[in-house]
């Protein structure tokens, strides 16, 4: 039985010389070889590839130091093309040697250097993902000091890579389960390791070295290239693109229009719909929609960008419509007697809702009201005592969760679906109280219980003075609880994959929250006292008052932003609220007059990190229209995960459990789509909402031309890559199993990997 170890190292002219050189001379040798025209890149690639095969040689001394010195020398002279090819070709084989104690130490040293230097792309790390769980299981079964030490270092290395390349929860979940009981390094340790050996800090320096061909995603969806900390833009654009009604509205835009920003968005959406490329660049649209106060090249708040973008699109369409009306009136011989009311813009049709704010004076009970338009609702987190102990709504178990979880597997959260309370404040009785009902009586929130047959809570009247006394008692309790939690705030935030079982953290039922809790808190009355007192006109003085908000009109697409970034007065900086929030598939939004509208979840933008100025954004979304045709079934509710250039299939289960497995990955911006039949019907004479619009001629020609160009680029790159790969040595290739090497020559593993390719190294389209 072969052990997968070489009896003697491969021989080559360069390798035999390097073997006898002192380690301190290795760097100088590499520099000299790189300047020697007689030594080609292919020869150097062959030499380093064969030297890495020496890891399998148990009789060698300092083999790992020779290999690392050689790799450092190549990085010093910027031979990135050789480093990329040899890393991707050999990293799986090096990883496989961790199984054998006799060469484990050398293999682990080389593996750590390879991964910690390959930081421009996730491709090298993702090649190892299928092999990490079985390797962990094998090392645990070995039960030796050598195996335990290797396991701890491997777990630390995995946490570093997950920290460096976030946004792949579906891929990382199995490996995080495999190492969940091992030590989790803190963030300072992770940053220290990642900052040691990277080839270069300039990502652009590595962009053009023999690009590995990237195939279009099996999902048929197209990714967006990250232009340097622009994931906040990419995630929002993918969420807007998957909002089918809005996408169709944008694509129907005529060729001759007065909306330049909307036109650029139309081109972007059209390429996302019909391009043959795996990913396209949003550079043209980003430059046109750039938020003036954002700093280029730095991470920004995606919610802030979304607000600015929708406002720009809205104002642009309003201005264009006003100019068109003015021109029409100037051409008309006689102006119309009455100017027609302006029609709502596309943003208003899709995202516009209306909210009513009512303020009641607690002295004279006078109520003033004001109606305002909104495109998104910002939901604050309620204090802990405001969160109800029981879950609102009903619990829905997916088919795969109906069975008992496998032994040793971390149990997932259940998917939540439910209804929000139908009303928060009984405003009908304010002006004219009914018989037996005192003026000013406040109706509390009615909660639908999860258990079948549970009656809702009764509406209980309360005297204002009694309510004030209760509020004071609650304030004292809040201060006590804040003092108790100060120590918890000072603790370092958990690293990716860390368990959180304490109350108030993911996995703890005591502090768990739902989007329904946040909506309920948003709609609950607010007492205006002390410095926040309200000026009452009938009383002509400042008075204690009560403010309540009510939704008078629900939008077609409801955007909810969870206010996770709060300013900490102790540290004088913004901090992130890492609480896990259950996201319901169905949200029933309460409207004025006891009405309600049902909304289905369609997109979730996730923020990975602990600060609004750093981290990473990615997006879960699903396709579908609000009005499917009557002769066809409703579209399949397939979820997708958009992470810059990478697009993959996903599920609602992954959406629900992302924070449980990755504590820093939290839902931030939610898109809900109005359920079919809930809102107004399509406009008369408009195309069917579910039909894909026909694009105008210039746009179709541009897409067709670019698709042809992309095919030509593929052919050229394939020829160049085939010539380059032929220089790789024909060494035995490590098979998928960890127990043997294959004797036949299989060549290099090529560009296939679980991530679907490098994501950055291909020709970019900038339209």
N, C-alpha and C positions, 0 to 999 in steps of 0.2 A: 504493500500500500504506500503510495507516495505521500509525503508530508507537505508537498508544495514548496520545498526548499531546494535551492540549487547546490550541487556538490562543489562547484567551483564557479568563480565569477566569470561572466562573459569577457572575452578578450577583444581589445581593439588597440590600435597604435596609440591613440590619445589616452585611453584608460590605463594602459600599462605604464605610461609615463607619470600620470597623475597619482597613481597608487603609491609611488615612492617619494612624492614631494611632501615637504613639511606643510602643515595646514596654513601657516602664515603666508606662504608663497602662492596659495591657490588664487587669491584675488588678482595678483599680478600676472599669473599665467593666463587667466581669462581675459584680462585687458589686452595682453599681447596678442592672444589668438583672435580677438575681435578686430584687431587692426591689421591682421595678416590676411592679405587677399587670397593666399593659397588655401586657407581654411574657410570653407563655405558654411552657410547656416545649416545646410543639410548635414554636413559632417559633424558640426557641433551638436545638432539635435540628436544624431545617432549616438554620439559619445555620452551625452547626459542621460539619454534613455537607457543605455546599457549600464551606466553607473548606478542608476536607480534600481536596476535589476539585482545589483549586489546586495540589496537589503535582504534578499533570500539566502545569502551565503553565510552560514553560521560561523565560519572560521575567520571571517574578516574582522579587523580591528578599526575602530573609529570610522566605519563606513558612513554612518549618519553625518558625522562632522565633515567628511569629504563632500558628500552630496550637498549639504546645506551651504558649504563654502562655495561650491560651484554655482549653485542657484543664486547666491548673493552676488557673485561676480557677474553673472549674466544680467542681474537687475541693475548693477552699477553701470554697466555699459548700455543699458536700455534695450537689451535683446528681449523685448516683451513678447514678440511673436513666438520665440523658442520656449519661453517660460509658459505661455498660455497653452501651447500644443502639448508640451511634455507633462504639464500638470493634469490636463484633461485626459491624456492618454494613460497615465500611470497612477493616478491617485487611488483608483479602485484596487489596483494590485497591492499598493503599499498598505492600504487599509486592511486587506485580507490577511496580511502577515501579523496582525495583532493577535491572531489566534495562537501563534506559536511562541511559547515563552523564551526560547533560545534566541530569537531575533526580535522580540517584542519591543524592547527598549529603543533599538535603532529605528524600527518602523514607526513608532509613536513620535519620535523626534522629527523625522522627515514629514510625517503626516501633519503635525502641528505647524511646521513651517510652511508647508504647501497651502494649507487652508488659511492661515493668518496673513499670508501675503496675497492671496487671490481674493482681493476685496473689491475689485471693480465690477464683479458680476457674481450672481448666486449659482452659476452653472456648476462649478467644481463641487460645492457643498451639496447641491441637489443630486449629483451623481451618487452620493453615498447614502441618501435617505432610505432606499429599500433595504440596505444592508445593516443599518445601525441597530434596529430592534433585535435581529438574530444574533448580532455580535454581543450586545448587552446580555442577552439570555445565556450565551455560551460562556462569557466571562463570569457571570453569576454562578453558573453551574460548576465552573472550575474551582471556585472557593480556595484561592491561593493568595498570598501577599502580592505577588506579581500581578495577578488578575484584578485584585481590588484596587491597586494603585493605578493600573491602566484604566479601569472603569471610572475612577474619580476624575482623571485627567480628560478622558473622552467626554464625560458629562459636562465638564467645564468648557471644553471646546465646542460642544453642541450649543450650549447656552450663548456663547460668544457669537456663533454664526446665526442663530435665531435672532439675536439682538441686532446684528448687522444687517440682516435681510428679512425684515418683518413683512407681514402681509400675505403669508402663505399658510393660513391656519389648517386647511384641509390636508396639506402635505406634512405639516409639522406635528399634527396631533398624535400620530402613532409613535413618533420618537419621543415626544414629551411624556407620553404614558410609560414608555419603556424606562425612562430615567427619572420618573417622578419621585422615587424614594431616595435619590442620591443628592449630594450637597449642591445647593444653588449658590453660585458666586454672586456677590453684590455688584452693583452697577459700576463702582469705581474699579473693581478688579477686571470686569469685562472690558471697560474702556482702556485700561492699562494694557491688556493683552492685544487688543485690536490696534493700539497705537504704536506697537513696537516695530513691525517688520513689513508693512505694506509697501509694495513696489514703488508706488507713487501716489501722491495726494491729488494729482490732477487726473480726473477720470478721462478727460479728452485725449490725454496722451496714449490711452490704450484703445481708443475707439476704432482705429483703422487697421489693426493687425490681423490679417487673414480671417475675415469674418466667418463665423460658423453659420451656415445657412439655417434660417429659422422658418419653419413651416407655419402656415396659418393654423390657428387653433381649431381643434376638432369641433368646438362649439359653433364655428362659423362666424363668431364675433371677432371684432378687430380691436386691438389695444391702442394705447396712446403712449408715445415716447416721452419719457421724463427728461425735460430740458434743463435739469438742475434744480432740485427741490420744488418741482412743480406738480407733485402728486396731489396737492390740494386742488389744483385746477382739473387734473385728469379725473379724479374721483367725482367731482361735481358734474363735469361734462358727460361722463358715462351715465350718471343717474338721470340727467336731463334727457339723454338720448334714449334711455329705456322707458321714459315716460311717453308711451306710444302716441297719445293724442297730441302732446306738445311737439313731438318729432314730426308728425304728419303736418301739423300747422306750419312748422318752419319749412318743410320740404315743398309745400304748396306755394311758397312765395314766388311771385312772378319775377321774370328776369329784369324788367325795368321797374325799379322801386326806389324809394328814397330812404332806405334803411341799410346803410353800409355794414353795421355790426351784425344785424340779422342775416344779411347776405353771406357774410363770412361764416356764421354759424350754420347756414344752410349748406355751404360747401363742405364744412367739416362733417356734418351729419350724413351728407350724401356719400362721402368717401368711407365713413364708418359703415355705411350700409352696403356699398357695392365694390369697394376696392378689393383687389386680390392680395394686397400686402398683409403681413401678419400684424403690423402696427404702422401708424402714421404719426406725423409730427403735428401738434397743435400750435406751432410757433406763430403762424400768421394770425390766428384767432387770438392767441394770448397777447400778442403785441397790441391788437386793436381793443381788447377788453381789459387791459392792464389797469389795476387799481392804483391811482396816483401815489398814495401814501405807502405802498408796499415797496420794500427794498428788493432789488433783483438778486436772485441767487439764494435767497433765504426762505425758510419755511414760513407759511402764512396760515391764517385761519380760513378754512374752507367755507365756513358759514358766512364770514364777512365778505368773502369773494362772491358767494352766491347772491347775497343781498344786493351788492353793488351791480352785479351782472344783470339781474332781473330789473333793477331800477333803470339801468342804462337802456335796456331793450324797450322797456315801457315808455320812457321819455322820448326815445328816438322815434317810435311809432306814432306817439301823440304829436310830436313836432311835424313829422312827415304828413300826417293826416290834416293837420291845420294848414300847412302850406298848400296842399292840394285843394282844400276847400277855398282858400283865398284866391288861388288861380282860377278855379271854376267860377267864382263869383265875379272876378274881374272880366272874364270872357262873356259872362251873361249880360244881355242888353238891359234887363231889369232885375235888380237884386231881389231875392225872395223876401217875403214879408217877415218871416220868422226863421232864424237860423236853426237848422236841424241839430238836435243834441248829438254830440260826438259818440261814435260807437266804441265799445270797450276794446282795448288793445288785446293782443294775443296773450300777454302776460296776465292781464286781468281775467280773461276767459279761462285760463288754465290754472292759475295759482291765486287769483284774487278772491278774498272773502271779506266779510264785514263783521266788525265787533262793536258792541255797545258797552260803554262804560257808564255806570250809574252811581251817583254818590248821594247818600241819604244823611241828612243832618239828624243827629240823635236828639236834638233839642226840639226842633219844630217838625221833624219828620218830612221836611221838604226834600224832594228827589229831583236832581238835575241829571241829564243824560246827554251823551255825545256819541255819535256813530263814526267809526273810522274804518278805512280799508286796510287790509293786511295781506301780505304774501307768505308770511311764515309766522309761526308762534314760537316764542322762546320760553321754554319750560324750566323753571328753577327747581332745585331739589328741596323738598320740604324738610323741616327739622325732623330728627328721628321719631319724636313722639307724635308727629302728625301722620306718620306712615301707619296704616292699619295693619294689625298683626295678621289678618287673613288676606288672602289674595282675592282681588276683584276678578270677577269673570269665572269662566269654567275652564277646566283643564282638559286638553286634548292630547292624547298619547299617539305618537306615530306608530305605524305597524311594527317597526323593528324594536320599539321600546316596550311593546306589550309583553315581550318575553323578559325573563330575569336577566340581569347583566351577567356577563361572564366573570368568573372568579378573577380577582386581581385587577379588573378593569374599572377605571374611574367612572362612577355613575353620572350620566348626563342629566341636565335639567330637562324637565318636561316642557314641551311647547305650550305656550299660553295663548288662549284666545278668549275674548270676553267683550263685555259692553261697558262703556263708561256710564256713570250715573246720569239719569235723564235730566236732572235739574239740580242747581246748586242753591239758588235763592228764589223764593217764591215772590216774584215782583208783582204778581197780579193783585196781591192783597195789600200793597203799600198805600196806594192812593185811597182806596175805599175798603176798609176792613169789614169783613162779614160779621154776622151775628155770632156772639160768643167768642170772637177772636180779637184779642187786644191789638191796638194799632202798634205797628213796629215789630210784630212778632216775626221771628226769623225761622224759616224752614231749613233744617239741616239736610246734608247730602244723603240721599237714599242710595244704599249699596246693595247690589245684587249678590247674593251669596253663591259660593261655588257648589255647596252641597244641594242636592235636589230636595225641594220642599222647604228650604230655609226661607223664612219670611224676611222682607227688607226691614231695616230699622225704621222705627216710627219717627215722624217729624216731631221734635220736642221744642216747645216754646221756651224762651229764656228771657228773664228780665235784664235790661241793659246793665244795671248795677251789679247783678249777680255774674253776668258775663265778664264784666271788668275785673271783678275779684278773681274769677277763674283764670283770666289772662295773666294777672299778676303772679298767681301761683305757678302757672306754666313758665313764666319768665324766670322765676327763681330756680325751677327745675332745670331749665335750659342752661343757666349759668353753672349749676353744679355739674351737669353732664359735660359742658365744654371744658371745665377744669379737669374732669376725669380723662377726657380725650386728648388733652394737650400732649401727654406722653406718647400716645399712639401716633400723633401727627409728626413727632420728631423721629420716629423710627424710619429707617431706609425703606423705600418702596421695593416691593418684591420683584425679583427678576422673572423673565418669561418662564412660564411653566410652574411657578411656585404654587403650592397649595394655599388656599385661604379659607380657613374653616371658622374663623372667629365671627361673632355677630357683627353685622354691618359689612362684611366682606363677601366676595363671591363664594358660594357654597354654604354660607350661613343663613338659615331661614329667618333669624330674628330681624336682620336688617335688610332683607331683600325688598326690592322695590319693583314697580311696574310702571310702564308709560302711563297706565291708567291712574296711578297715584299722582304722577306729575301733572296730568291734565286736571285731575280733581283739585289739586292744590292751586293750579293756575286760576281756576274758576271759583275758588272759595272766597268769601268776603274778607276784606282787609280793614282793620280798625285804624282810623286816622286820628291820632292823639298827640299830645305834647307839641313838639316842633313841627309835626306833620298835620296839624289841625287844618280843617277845611274852612274857607271863607264862605259863609252862608249869606246869600243876598237878602232873603227875608229877615234874617236875624241881624244883618249888617255887622257881623263880627265873626271872629274865628271860633269855630265850634268843633267838638268831637264829632266825627262822622264815620260812616261805614261805606266802603267802596266795593263794588262788585262788577265783574265783567261778564258779558253774555254774548255768545255767538249768534248773530242775526242771519248770517248767510255763510254757508260752507263752500269752500272752493272745490273745483274738480280734482285738483291735486293738493293735498294738505301736506305742508312741510313743517315738521317739528324739529326744533333745535334744542338739544339737551344742554343746559348751561353748566358744562362741566368745569369751566375755568373760573375760579373764584380768587379774589385778592385776599391774601393772608396778611392781616395787620401785624402779626408777630414777626414774620420774616420779610414783610414789605415786598412781596412778589406774588405773582399769580401762581396758583397751584391747581392741579387737576383733581377733580373728584373721581376716584376710581371705583365708586360703587357700581356693582352689577345691576343692570336694569332689565327686567323681563320685557320683551317686545311682543305684543300680541299681533297675531295675523289679522284679526278683525278688530277694528276700533269703531265704536258707535259714538259719534260726536253729538253732544247735546246742543240743541239750538233753542232760540227763544220761542216761547209759546208751547213748550213741552214737546216740540218736534225733535227729530234726530235723524242723522244721516250715517249710513254705514260706510266705512272705508277699509279697503284691503291694503296691506303692506306691500309695497312694490320695490323699494330701494332702501338700503341702510349704508350710510357712509361711516366707516370705522376709523377712529384715530388710535394709532399705536404710539405710545409714549407718555411722558409725564408732564409735558409742557406744551403750550399752544405754539411756542416758537420753535419747536423741534418735533421729532418723531416722523411718522409716516401715515399717509391716508390711503385707504383702499375701499372698494365699494362692492357690496352685494346688491344684486338687482335681478328682477325677473321680468320677462316680456308679457305682453297682454294689453288689450284695449279695454276701455270702459264700456264699449257697446259691441259685443260680438254679434255677427250676423245671425238672424234667426234660423237659417238653414244649415248652420255649422255649429259644432260644439264649441264650448269655451276653450281658448288656447291653453295648452299644457302649462301648468305652473312650474316651469323649470327655472331654478335659481342659477345665477352665474356669479363668479367672483372675478372682478376687474381689479388687477393690480398693475397699473401702468401698462407695459407691453404684454403682460401675460393675462390671458382670459381662460378660465377653466369652469367646468361644471361644478355646481355646489348644491346646497340644500338648505332648507329653513332650519334644520337641526344644527347645521354649522353656524348659522346666524345666532341661534339661541345660546350656543355653548361657547362662543369664541372667548368671552371674558373669563369663563370658568377655567379654560386651559391657558389663556394668555392674559394675565391680570391687567396689563397695560393696554390691551386692545379693547376699546369700549365704543359702543354705538354713540354717535355724535349727532348726525343729521338723518332724519327719517322722512321718507316720501310715502304717503298713503294715497291710494287712488280711490276715487268715489265709486262705490259699488254700482254695477249696471242697474238702471231703472231708478236710482235715487235722485239724480239731478235732472236738469232740463234736457230735453231731447236735442238732437242735432238741428242746426239751422236749416230752414227750407232751402232746397236747391243745392246744398253743400254736398260734396262727395261723401261717400260712406266713410265713417270714422275708421273702419277696420281696413280699408283699401289702401295699399301703398301708393302714394302719389306718383304721378308721372313727372319726371324732372325735365326742366327746359333743355333745349338743344345744346347750348354751350357747356352746361354742366355735364351732360352725358358724354359729350365729346372729350372733355378733359379727363373724365374717369377712364374712358376707353383707351385714351392715349397713354395714361399713366400705367394701366394694367399691362399694355404691350411693352412699355419700357421696363416694368418690373420683371417680366418674363426674360427679356434680354439680359438684365442684370443677373438673374438667377443662372442663366447659362454661362455667363462669363465667370462668375464666382465659382461655379461648380468645376469648371476647367482649371482655374487657378488653384483651387483647394485640392483637387485630385493630384496635381503635379507636386504640391507641397507635402501632402500626406504620404506620397510614395517614398519619401526620405526616411520615414519612421522605420526603426529596426524591426525585423520579424522575430520578436521574442514571444515566448509562450504566453497566451492571453489567459488571465484569470477568469474562470467561469463564474456563474451566478452562485454556485454553492461554495462554501468556505472550506471544503475538505480536500480539494484537489485542483491542480492546474491542468488545463487542456493541452494535449500534445500537439494538436494541429494548429497551424498558423491561421489566426483569425483577423490579423491586422489590428488597427486601432479601433476603439469604440465609436469613433465618429462624433457627430453632433447630437445624437439622440440623448435625451435626459428627461427626468420627470417634470422639469420646469418648462419644457417645450422650447428650449433653446435659450441663447444668451439674451435677449431682450434689448440689447443696446447695439450690438455689432452687426448692423446691416445698413444698406443705403437708406437714407431718410427722405421722405417726401415732405416738402414744405410747400403748401399751396397758398 
